[in-house]
């Protein structure tokens, strides 16, 4: 297994790797620039370009950044690897502060993770459960498999195959079993199901839990043995071990051209990875050799000394940073400086109502046209809320197709909104045909009749807007993926007259923490795309979180009403024009006096 240690400049080390060879490039460059900001970033730009050349298509670039340079580095890397290259930020709590800022100790390291392409994949890593977490697993019935936790075995679903009686229990209303009947029989036979009254639970055994999935907040500390005798900056082996586990596989090549104390190299050997590493300091090389020798690894390493005939890095031609890049850096910094000005409301629970009508009831051959991918859109939105917004799946109420009868929606939604509390947030999502009847905005239901639209559809104001305004709810979001026009093709979601924005403005006027997002502007259609197999607007809405896009997720952690609105307006319009040759401009109705926090995002791979 090839492992090479270089005593050379970083660019020379990178030049010796070869194109598309490295799965991980780890950069911990010197952060001194003596006020010469442009020259330093020219140097860093060259290193990043050479790093890009050696990365495999599924590879990762990790940069250990000082806190105050994170925004600038992200802009620079995205210029080189692509605007969607940023994956996540690891914050490691150091044992000692790096420096003082306004008398507050900065005890964190910031590791910025960028992917070479969409093929790059972060693997989940786990840490052992602590004693308190282990105590949540009980064994009251003396199960021989040991302690377990009771898990719900029902889900929100419209699948009729999952709605059946099992052990005398039938799922309530819009819920069904998580598994097929044969799978449930198998679980029962294995003793994994527990019936208590009218409920059935799944046993999740402690012995089968791999551990607690690690988030992006780490606490990797130097052990006393690691710190002993160190004369150069040193990082914990556990920090690099985690990175290697999350981003690489056995025998992958890891490159570290600023390896300093050699911690990344030691961790790579322990994890059975290949590596190319080095440093321009002979003191660092001596220290690395001593560490390798102490661990019995020195004989397995090829050493390439400094090449005195090589050009110094400062003699290389480095393209000048453009004005555009400097403006982007300035914009990124201004975003970070405004984070503290964002308004937010605290809430303990989020109640979600999702309505999607893809297929309508057939009245003797007279039926409303199908809305392509409406149910897929609803499911995608639901999963996004659970995965990235932290919404409990039990607080999401879905009404799809024949669950969305007019009478059912009016009864169920009234009851849900009527019981909402002041410390709860409300989210409403609709995908289907919508229109304005001259008096109010209306949404179609499963049993909406094309010959009697007014009496068989629902007024949004009566169903949602007025009840929410009259409720105690202090934070509410409305996502409407529909439109109103004469039906002309099966790609659009439209009926009758244009949707009127004034009703939605009532919400914002009533409460500054109410926001409405519409998939298109007045007079336009909301389109779906066969390539995406989704409505274009909903797809981009959810992709902003799934791809962890910086232009939406500010500072790597928060989404505001304006950042989401700006993103949707830009990307949906562009995609529709390019792919479908139509015009669709999303609309958002927001509080104008300030910016509101929508969600503090969950880490991408938590």
N, C-alpha and C positions, 0 to 999 in steps of 0.2 A: 504494500500500500504506500503510494508516493506521498512523502511529506518533505517539503523544502523550506528552509529558513534562509532568507536573504538579508544581507547587510547592505541596504541600498535605499534610494529615495522611493517614495510611494509609487510614482508614475512608472519607474523602471520595474518595480515588482509586478505591477498590474500588466505591463507589456509582455512579461514572460509567461503569462498564464495561457493565452490562446483564446480565440473567439468561442463564445457560447459554452464554456467549460465549467464555470462556477455556479453552484446552486445558491451560495450565499456570499456576499461581499459585506464585510463588517468594517465600517470606517469610524475611527475615533481620532479625527485630525486635530492638530494643534489649533487652539482657538485664540491666537494672538494676531492682531493685525495693526496695532499701534496707530489706530485712527484711520488707516488707509483701507477703507471699506471696499472700494472697487477692486483694488489690486488683490485683496484677499479672496474675494469671490471669483475673480478670474482664475486664481490658482485652484480654488475648489471646483470650479466648472470643469477644468481639465481633468481632475481626478474623477469626477462624476462621469464624464464622457468615456474615459478609459474603463471605468467600472461597468458601464452599460455594454461595452463591447465584449466583455468576458462573461457576462451573465447569460445563463441558459434562459430559454423562453419562459420557464416556470420558476425562475430564480427570484431572489430577494436581495434588496439593498437595505442595510440597517445603518443608520447614522446616529452616533452618540452625540447629542447636540446640547449646547448650553441653552438654558431656558430662554434667554433674551434673543437668541438667533433662530428659534424654531420656525417662526413665520417666514423669514427670509430664505431659509434652507428649503422649506417646502415649496416655495415658489420656484426656486432654482431647479430643484430635482424634477418638478413637474414639467418644466421647460424641456428637460432632457429625456425623461422616461415617459412622459405623457401626462395629460391633465388628470387622468383617473388612476394614477400609479400609487397614490397614498393609500395604505391599508389601515394602519393603526399607529398609536403611540403607546409605548410602554413607559410607565413612570415607576422607577425603582427608588425606594426610600433608602438613601445612603445612611451609614452609621454616623458620619460626620458631615457638617455643612461644607459645601464647596467654597462659598464666599458669603459675605454679608451684603444685603441690599436693604437700605433704609433701616438698618438695625434688626432686620428679620433674617434668620438663618435659612438659606436655601439648602435643604437636605435631600433633594431629589435629583436623580439622573433621568434624562429624557432620551429614549431610544425611538427614533422615527423609522417606521417600517414601510418600505416601498416595494411594490411588485413589478416585475419586468413586463408582465402581461396579465390577461385574465386567466391564464393557465396557472398562475402562482396560487398556491393553496396553503393556508395556515392550518396546522393540525392542532386539535385540542390537547391540552396538557392538564394534568391533575395533581393535586396535592392531598395528603392524608386529611381525613376529617378530624377536627379537634374533639375533645371529650364531650363538650356541650352538644356538638352536632351528632356524635355517636349515641348520646343518651336519647335522642328523638326516636331511635329505633327500639321498639318494645317487643316482648315475646310473652304476652299474657296467656296464650294457649299452649305454651311449651312446644312450639314448632321445632322439630329436630334440625331444621335448616338455620335456626338461630333468630336473632332479633330482626324485625322488619318494620317498614313504614307503610301505612295504608295509603293507597293511591286511588283516585277516582278512575273508574273503568268505563265511564260514559263521556261522550263528546257532543258538541253541537253539530248536528248533521241532518241533511235531508235525504240521505241514502236509505231507501226503504229496506234494503237488505240488512241494515244494522239496527232495525227496529223490530225486535221480536221478544217474546217472553222467555226469560231464562231463570230457572230456579224459583219460579213464582213471582218474578219481578219484571215489570215492563218499564222501559225508560220514560221519563216524564216529557210531555209536550214536544219541544223541538230537539230533544237529545236522543242519542242512540248509543249502542254499545261500541266500544273502541275497536272490537275485533269481530270477526265472523263467528257464526255459531260453532263451527268445528274447532276454531281456535279457543273459544271460551270453554268448550268441552275439554279440550286438552289442558287448559290452565286449571280447571276444576279437578281433573284427574291427578294433576301434579301437586294439588294442595295449595295452589297459589291464589285462590279466590277465597274471600272471607265474606259471608253474608251476615249482616247485622240489621235486623228489622226488615225494612223495605229497601235496603241499600246493599249493594255488593261492591267490595273493594278488592283491589289487586295488591298482593303482598310484594313489596320491594325489599329484598333482603340486604342487610348490611354487608354480608360476605360477598355480594355480587357487585357492590358499588366500587368503581375504579378510584373513587376519591371525589374531591370537590374540584370542579373545573376552574382553572385559574383565570382571573380577569386580567385587565391591563395594568392593574396596580400591584406591583411586586415589592417584596421586602427581603431581597437577597443581600446578606451581610457577609463581610469578610470574617472568616474564622480566625482565631488567634494564631493558628499554625500558618495560615496563608499570609498574614500580615508580618510575621516574624522575619526580620532581616531584609525587608524590602527597601530599596533605595529609589525605586521608580514608582510612578502611579500604578496602582494595582486594583483590579476589580475582582469580585467574588467569582469563583468557578461556577457556583450555582446559578449565577446570572446568565453566563454563557451556555451552560448546559440546558437551561430552559429555552433559550433562543434556538439552539441547535435542534432540540426535540420538536419545537413548534414549526420550524421552517425547512428542515432537511430530513433526509433518510440515510440509512447506512450506506457508506462508501461514497456519498456525495462529496464534492470538493468545496471547501470553505477557504476564502481568501481574506486575510487581514494584513494590509500593508502598513499599519501603524500599531503593531502588536505589543509594543511597550514591555510589559511584564510577562507576556506570553500566556495569559490566562485563557484566551480563546483557543490557543493551540493545545493546551493541556486538556481542556474540555472536549475538543475535537477528537483527540486520541481516545479519551475515555468513552466517547460515544461512537467510536469506530468510524470516524470520518477522515477523509483525506484533507490535507491543507497545504496552502502556500502562505507563508507569513514572513514578516520582516520588519526592520526598523532601521533608520539611518544613524542611530546612536549605538556605538560599540558597547557602551555601558549597559544599554538595554539588552543587547545580544548576549553579553556575558551573563547577565541575570537570567535570561531565558534558558541558556544552556545549563546553568546550575539547577534551575527548576526541573528541566527535562531529565537531567541526570539523577536528581533526587527521586524522581518518579520512575526511573528505569527506562526512560524513553529516548535518551540522547543518542544511542546507537542506531535508532531507527530513522534518524533525520539526516537529510542531505543539506550541507551548508554551502551557500554561494556567497563569497565575500564581496565587498564593495568594489565595483568596477570604476576605477579612477578615470578611464577614458570615456565614460558615459557623460552625456550632457547633463548639466544641472537643470533641475526642473524650471528654474526661472529663465533659462535660455530658450525654452520652447515657445512657439507661437500660441498665444491664447486669444481666441476671439473676444473682442470687447463686449461687455455687457450692454445690451441695447437699452434705449430709453424706455421701450415698452416693458422690459424686464424690471427696470427700476421703478416704474409706475406700479407694476404688479406687486413688487415688494412693499412699496409704500401703502398700497391698498390693503394688503394682508395685515400689515402692522396696525393700520387704522381700525380694522375689524377687531383685532385683539384688544385695542385700547378702549373699545366701546362696549365690551362684554358686560362690564359692571353697570352700564346704564340701562340694561334690559329689564323690563318689568316682568314680574312673575307672580303666580298665585299658587299657594300650597293646597294640595288636595290629597286625600287618603285613598281614593278609589276612582277608577275611570269606568263609567257605564257606557257601553257601545251598542248601538243599534245599526245593523247592516241589512239593507234591503236590496235585492237584485232580482230583476225579472228579465230573464232571457227568452223564455217561451211563454206565450199567452194562450189562454183558453180558446178552444175552437168552438165557435157558435155556428155550427152547420156550414163550415167552410168559410165563414166570415170571421177573420181573426186579425189581430194587430201583428205586423211583421216582427220577426224574431230580432232580438238585440244580440249581436254576435259577441261572445266571450264575457257577457255580463256576470255570469256566475263565477267564472275563472277570476275575473277582476275582484269580485267580492272576497273570494278565498285568499287571493294574494294580499289584499288590504288587511284582512284579519290576521294573517300570519305575520305581516310586518308589525302590526300593533303588539302582538305577543312577543316577538323576537327582539325588537328594537325599542319599543316604547314601554315594555314591562307590564303590559295590560294582562290581567288574569283572564284566561280563556273562559272561566265561568261567568265573567262579567260581560261577555259578548253575546248578544242575541241576534241570530241570523234568521232572515226570512227570504227564502229563495223560491222562485216559481210558484208552485201550488201551495206554498206556505204563506204566500203574500196575497191572500184574498183581502179585499177591501175591509170587510168586517173584522177579520183577524188582526190586521194592522191597526185599525182604529182602537180596538179593545186593548190589545197587548201594549202598544206604544203609550197609550194614555196612562195605563197603570204603571209602567216603568218610569215615565217622566214625573208622574204625580208623587212618586215615592223618593225622588232624588233629593239628596241632602246638600247642605251648603258647602260641605267639605269634599264634595264629589265633582268630578269633571264629566261632561257629557260629550260624546262623539257620535255623529250621525253620518252614515255613508249610503249613497244611493246610486245604483247603476241600472239604467233602463230608459224608457221613453218618458220625457217630460214636456210640458207645454204651458202656455198661459191662455186662459179662457176669456180674457178681457177684464177679469176681475181679480184673479189671483193665480199664482203659480200652482201647478198641479203635477202630481206624479202618477203614472199608470200603475195599476195593480194587476195581478194575474188574471182577474176576471173583468178587467176593463173591456167594455164592448165598443167596437169602432163606430157603431151606430148611435151610441148614447154615452159619449165621452164624459160629459159633465157629471152625470149621476153615478158613473161607475169608476171614477178616478177619485183621488184624494187631494184636498187642498193642503199644500205644505204649511200654510199659515195656521190652519186649524189643527193640523196633525202635530206640528213641531214648533213653529215659531212662537205663537202665542203661549202655549203651555210652558216653554222654556223661559220666556220672559217673565211669566207669572210664578215660576218656581224659585227655589232658593239657590239654584245653581249659579256659581260665580265664574265658571270657565266652561266654554262650549265651543266645539269645532264642527263645521258642517262641510262635507265633501260631496259634491253633486256631479256625477259623470253622466250628464244627459243634455239634451238641447231641444229646441223647438223650431221646426220648419216643416214644410211639406215633405213627405217621404219621397226620396228620389233614388236612393241606392241602398244596398244592404250593408254598407260600411258605416252608415251614420245612425245616430240615435236621436231621432227627431220627429216631432209631431206638431202640427198646427202653428200657432203664433210664437213670437219670440218670448223667451223667459224675461220677466221684469226684475231688475236689480233692486228696486226700491224696497221690496219686502225684506230682502236680506240686509239692507242698510238699517232697518229697524233694530236688528239684533245688535249691530255694532254701536248704534246710538244709545241703546239701552244699557249695554255693558261693554267696557273697553277690552275685556278679555274674551269676547265672542268674536269668532272669525269664520268667514265663509269662503270656500274655494270652489269655483265653478270651472268645469272643464273647457268652456268656450265663452266667448263674448256674445253679446246680443246679436242675433241674426246669423250666427254661425252654427256649424254642426260639430258634434264630437265623434271623432272617427276611431275605428278599430283597425288593426293591422294583422293580416294572416301570418306575417313573418314573426311577429311578437306573440301571436295568439292571445292578445289582450287588447283592451282599449288603450290607445296611445297615452292618454293623460294619466290613467291609473298606473300603467306600467312605469312611467317616468316618476310618478309620485312615490312608488315603492322602491324603485331602483336607486333613488337618492340615498336611501338608508342601507340597502343591500350592498351597494358599491361603496358606501362610506365616503360620499363625495364631499370634499372640503367646502365647496361653494354653498352647500346647504348646512353641513355640520361644522359650525364655527368653533375654532380652537380644538377640534377633535372631540367635542363633547356636547354642544348645545345646538338646537335647531330653533330658529325664531320664525314668527309669522312672515316676516319680510324676506328672510333668506329662502324660505320654501317658495314663496310667491315669485320671487325673481327667477329662481331656478326653473320652475314650471313654465313661466312665461317665455323664457329663452329657449329651452330645449324642446318643449312640445311643439312650438311653432316651427322651429327649424326642422324637426324630424318630419312633421306632416308635409311641409313644403317640399322637402327633398325626396321623401319616399312615396308620397301619395299625390303630390302636386295639388294639394288643397290648402285652404287657409283655416287655421284654428288657433285662436289666441286665448289662452286661459285667463280667467279673471279672478281676482281675490278682493274681498271687501274686508278691510282691516281698519283698526284704530289708527288715525293719522298722526296723533300727537306723540306717540312713542312706540317702541318696538316691544313685542311681547314674546316671552319664552314659551315655546310649544312643548318641548320635551328635552330633558337631559338624556342624551342618547346612551343606550347600553353599548359596551364595546362590541365590535363586530363579531368576535369569535368567543364571546363569553357564553 
